[in-house]
């Protein structure tokens, strides 16, 4: 992508300032070369707070919120779901939080959340039924989870630096010839579960302590190869772009950004299957700005935001209307044209586990990562 196209997309609002800086940096241009453009004022203290994954503090998600309130919501970010849950348990109050569907049962049981009122979410009627029917996300008390985006965790690799003559597999990450040239996500929610898939553990069922022991040697082999564990996707992108690492466990957004910048990468389709997931919103029981909390979720559910998520982030969006207007070429390139049910079913979609099992998985992950 050339400079003129990057700047045109920035001016039109199709890319955020952060993404534009990444793109211009990849072209060898200083970020000071980006013209100053008018942007909404930053969020004030009387706005709702969106507690979300690092990187999702993206102003382009919220045009309808800005139209209504004249400013953006407040952002707070986390690296993984366990970090978010721990902070919330310690007393942090955010109006809307952004977990994934596997987290919902234990988060709901914590008593920290309230169900959404469907009548206050007009776009909910356009959300794929498959996503509205995910286990544990709704019950007689109401809808505890509003699905927003869906995607996969797989391997982004440099096609010019990685030999895939043996086929794409999670085993690629463990190949000794790439020792010190591999990156992994610094979260058991992705990394441990991906190694469980490689180990042949059936993650669609209730797991046992024996399953943790089965995964352990795979995690240890991965640790021996890893140059960096990170939740900072910008750092991960830069490491792949420079060749510091030749492959990385990642989400859909990484290959999309790197291809956009002209790097030779591919998002693998491991023979064991990728890890598929759905993430969305939960509403805090003590949300200080309840009306504005609904405005955050309505903004993220809008087809306009959905098009941006599809075309610029590479994820599927929960609102079916988003796909009516998104680029057919982009949808096909990303493999999202097969539909949400087929996409999720083509990978490994994990079953929510007990709080005790999540704690044991986290402990095992951290012990191996830190060398104990």
BELUR-V948577 format. One record per residue. RES is the residue in one letter. SS is DSSP state (hx for helix, st for strand, lp for the rest). PHI is phi in degrees with one decimal (* if undefined). OMEGA is omega in whole degrees, -180 to 180 (none if undefined). Layout:
# BELUR-V948577
RES/SS/PHI/OMEGA, RES/SS/PHI/OMEGA
This chain:
# BELUR-V948577
X/lp/*/-178, X/lp/-89.5/-176, X/hx/-60.0/-177, X/hx/-59.3/-178, X/hx/-69.3/178, X/hx/-59.8/-178, X/hx/-66.9/178, X/hx/-63.0/179, X/hx/-67.9/177, X/hx/-63.3/-180, X/hx/-62.5/-177, X/hx/-80.9/-179, X/lp/87.1/-178, X/lp/-74.3/174, X/lp/-129.9/178, X/lp/-81.5/178, X/hx/-61.3/178, X/hx/-59.2/-179, X/hx/-66.3/179, X/hx/-62.3/179, X/hx/-63.6/177, X/hx/-60.5/-178, X/hx/-65.1/179, X/hx/-68.2/177, X/hx/-62.4/179, X/hx/-66.2/178, X/lp/-89.3/177, X/lp/82.7/-179, X/lp/-104.3/177, X/lp/-69.4/-179, X/hx/-65.4/178, X/hx/-66.1/-180, X/hx/-78.3/178, X/lp/-76.1/179, X/lp/-62.5/177, X/lp/-73.7/178, X/lp/-123.1/180, X/lp/-72.2/177, X/lp/-134.3/178, X/lp/-60.7/177, X/lp/-62.1/179, X/lp/-65.5/-174, X/lp/-62.1/178, X/lp/-93.6/-176, X/lp/-70.3/-179, X/lp/-97.3/178, X/lp/-108.1/178, X/lp/-67.3/180, X/st/-108.0/178, X/st/-105.7/-179, X/st/-98.3/-167, X/st/-142.6/178, X/st/-63.3/175, X/lp/-55.1/-177, X/lp/102.8/179, X/lp/-83.5/173, X/lp/-81.2/-172, X/lp/-111.3/-175, X/hx/-59.2/-175, X/hx/-67.2/178, X/hx/-72.9/-163, X/hx/-122.7/179, X/hx/-61.7/-178, X/hx/-70.2/177, X/hx/-66.5/180, X/hx/-65.2/178, X/hx/-58.3/-176, X/hx/-83.6/-172, X/hx/-114.0/178, X/lp/77.7/-179, X/lp/-159.3/-178, X/lp/-93.3/170, X/lp/-69.9/171, X/st/-76.2/177, X/st/-116.3/165, X/st/-137.5/-173, X/st/-123.4/177, X/st/-137.4/-179, X/lp/-91.5/175, X/lp/-153.0/-172, X/hx/-65.0/-180, X/hx/-66.0/176, X/hx/-60.3/180, X/hx/-62.8/-178, X/hx/-63.0/180, X/hx/-63.4/-180, X/hx/-66.6/178, X/hx/-65.3/179, X/hx/-62.4/180, X/lp/-77.1/174, X/lp/117.6/178, X/lp/-68.2/-179, X/lp/-115.0/174, X/lp/-122.7/-177, X/lp/-63.8/-178, X/st/-129.1/178, X/st/-121.8/-168, X/lp/-121.5/177, X/lp/-87.5/174, X/st/-111.1/-169, X/hx/-60.2/-180, X/hx/-66.4/-179, X/hx/-82.6/-167, X/hx/-59.7/-176, X/hx/-55.3/-178, X/hx/-74.5/176, X/hx/-66.9/179, X/hx/-62.8/-178, X/hx/-66.7/-180, X/lp/-69.5/-178, X/lp/81.5/-176, X/lp/-89.0/-173, X/st/-128.4/177, X/st/-123.6/178, X/lp/-72.3/174, X/st/-77.9/171, X/lp/-91.4/-176, X/hx/-57.0/-179, X/hx/-66.3/180, X/hx/-97.3/180, X/lp/-125.7/-175, X/hx/-56.0/-176, X/hx/-76.5/-178, X/hx/-59.4/-180, X/hx/-67.4/179, X/hx/-99.1/179, X/st/-78.3/-180, X/lp/-50.8/-180, X/hx/-60.5/178, X/hx/-54.6/-178, X/hx/-79.8/178, X/hx/-73.1/-176, X/lp/-102.2/180, X/lp/-60.9/-176, X/lp/-55.9/174, X/lp/81.9/-175, X/lp/-92.8/177, X/st/-150.7/177, X/st/-152.1/-177, X/lp/-63.3/180, X/lp/-80.7/179, X/st/138.7/-179, X/st/-98.2/-176, X/lp/-87.1/-172, X/lp/-141.0/176, X/st/-108.9/-179, X/st/-68.1/180, X/st/-118.3/-176, X/st/-130.8/179, X/st/-137.9/-176, X/st/-172.3/-175, X/st/-143.7/167, X/st/-107.4/180, X/st/-146.9/-178, X/st/-116.0/168, X/st/-93.6/-178, X/st/-132.8/177, X/st/-77.9/-176, X/lp/-68.0/179, X/lp/-91.0/-175, X/lp/-124.8/-178, X/lp/-120.5/179, X/lp/-89.8/180, X/lp/-114.9/-180, X/lp/-63.1/178, X/lp/-87.1/-179, X/lp/96.8/179, X/lp/-77.1/-177, X/lp/-156.7/173, X/hx/-61.7/179, X/hx/-61.3/178, X/hx/-53.5/-177, X/hx/-65.7/-175, X/hx/-102.0/-177, X/lp/-65.2/-177, X/hx/-57.4/-177, X/hx/-71.0/177, X/hx/-108.8/180, X/lp/-54.9/-180, X/lp/78.2/-179, X/lp/-127.6/-177, X/st/-122.5/174, X/st/-119.8/179, X/st/-134.7/179, X/st/-74.1/-177, X/lp/-82.5/-180, X/lp/-160.0/175, X/lp/-65.6/-179, X/lp/-59.8/176, X/lp/-109.6/-170, X/hx/-62.6/-179, X/hx/-63.5/-177, X/hx/-67.7/177, X/hx/-67.5/176, X/hx/-68.2/175, X/hx/-64.7/177, X/hx/-61.1/179, X/hx/-63.2/-179, X/lp/-74.4/179, X/lp/84.9/177, X/lp/-75.3/179, X/lp/-83.2/-175, X/lp/-80.7/177, X/lp/-87.0/-180, X/lp/-122.4/175, X/lp/-65.6/-179, X/lp/-85.6/-178, X/lp/-129.9/174, X/hx/-56.6/178, X/hx/-63.6/178, X/hx/-64.9/178, X/hx/-62.8/178, X/hx/-66.9/178, X/hx/-65.2/-178, X/hx/-77.2/-172, X/hx/-51.9/-179, X/hx/-64.4/177, X/hx/-70.4/176, X/hx/-63.7/-180, X/hx/-66.4/177, X/hx/-65.4/177, X/hx/-63.0/-180, X/hx/-55.4/-180, X/hx/-63.1/-178, X/hx/-93.6/-168, X/st/-76.4/172, X/st/-86.5/-178, X/st/-149.0/165, X/st/-98.6/-178, X/st/-153.4/169, X/lp/-107.8/-180, X/lp/-90.5/-175, X/hx/-68.8/176, X/hx/-66.1/177, X/hx/-63.2/179, X/hx/-64.1/177, X/hx/-57.7/-177, X/hx/-64.7/179, X/hx/-65.9/177, X/hx/-68.9/-178, X/hx/-62.4/-178, X/hx/-82.3/-176, X/lp/88.8/176, X/lp/-57.7/169, X/lp/-122.2/-177, X/lp/-105.0/176, X/st/-154.8/-177, X/st/-150.5/168, X/st/-66.3/-175, X/st/-156.4/173, X/st/-99.9/-176, X/hx/-55.6/-172, X/hx/-65.1/-176, X/hx/-63.9/178, X/hx/-64.4/179, X/hx/-61.7/-179, X/hx/-64.4/-177, X/hx/-69.6/175, X/hx/-65.0/178, X/hx/-58.6/-180, X/lp/-88.7/175, X/lp/93.3/-179, X/lp/-89.3/-179, X/lp/-81.0/-179, X/st/-130.2/176, X/st/-143.3/175, X/st/-95.0/-171, X/lp/-66.5/169, X/lp/-114.5/-175, X/lp/-57.6/-179, X/lp/-61.7/178, X/lp/-82.0/-178, X/lp/97.1/176, X/lp/-76.0/172, X/st/-96.6/-179, X/st/-103.1/-172, X/st/-158.4/173, X/st/-132.5/177, X/st/-119.4/-177, X/st/-172.5/-171, X/st/-113.9/167, X/st/-126.9/-172, X/st/-108.7/-177, X/st/-64.9/-179, X/lp/-62.8/-179, X/lp/-115.8/-179, X/lp/-52.0/-177, X/lp/-67.1/-177, X/lp/-124.8/-171, X/hx/-60.4/-180, X/hx/-60.3/-179, X/hx/-73.0/174, X/hx/-62.2/176, X/hx/-63.7/179, X/hx/-66.7/175, X/hx/-61.8/-178, X/hx/-67.8/177, X/hx/-63.4/177, X/hx/-64.5/-179, X/hx/-71.1/179, X/hx/-84.2/-173, X/lp/-67.4/177, X/hx/-58.9/-179, X/hx/-62.5/177, X/hx/-66.6/179, X/hx/-60.9/178, X/hx/-61.4/179, X/hx/-63.4/179, X/hx/-62.7/-180, X/hx/-69.0/-170, X/hx/-78.1/-174, X/hx/-106.5/179, X/hx/-108.9/177, X/lp/85.7/179, X/lp/-98.9/168, X/st/-75.4/179, X/st/-117.1/-174, X/lp/-73.5/-178, X/st/-83.3/-178, X/hx/-58.3/-179, X/hx/-65.7/178, X/hx/-60.7/-177, X/hx/-76.4/178, X/hx/-69.8/-174, X/hx/-115.7/178, X/lp/-69.5/179, X/lp/-59.0/179, X/hx/-61.0/179, X/hx/-62.8/180, X/hx/-64.4/-179, X/hx/-59.9/-180, X/hx/-67.7/-179, X/hx/-60.4/-178, X/lp/-84.7/180, X/lp/76.2/-178, X/hx/-85.9/-177, X/hx/-74.9/179, X/hx/-76.5/180, X/lp/95.2/-172, X/hx/-64.7/-178, X/hx/-63.7/-179, X/hx/-67.8/-179, X/hx/-63.4/-179, X/hx/-63.9/-179, X/hx/-72.7/-179, X/hx/-75.9/178, X/lp/-113.1/179, X/st/-111.6/-176, X/st/-103.6/-171, X/lp/-71.3/176, X/lp/-85.3/174, X/lp/-56.7/-177, X/lp/-113.3/178, X/lp/-68.7/179, X/hx/-59.5/179, X/hx/-61.6/-179, X/hx/-67.2/177, X/hx/-60.6/179, X/hx/-62.5/-179, X/hx/-67.2/177, X/hx/-62.8/-180, X/hx/-61.1/-180, X/hx/-63.8/-180, X/hx/-63.8/179, X/hx/-59.2/-177, X/hx/-66.3/-179, X/hx/-64.1/179, X/hx/-69.5/-177, X/hx/-61.9/-177, X/lp/-91.3/174, X/lp/88.0/179, X/lp/-100.7/none
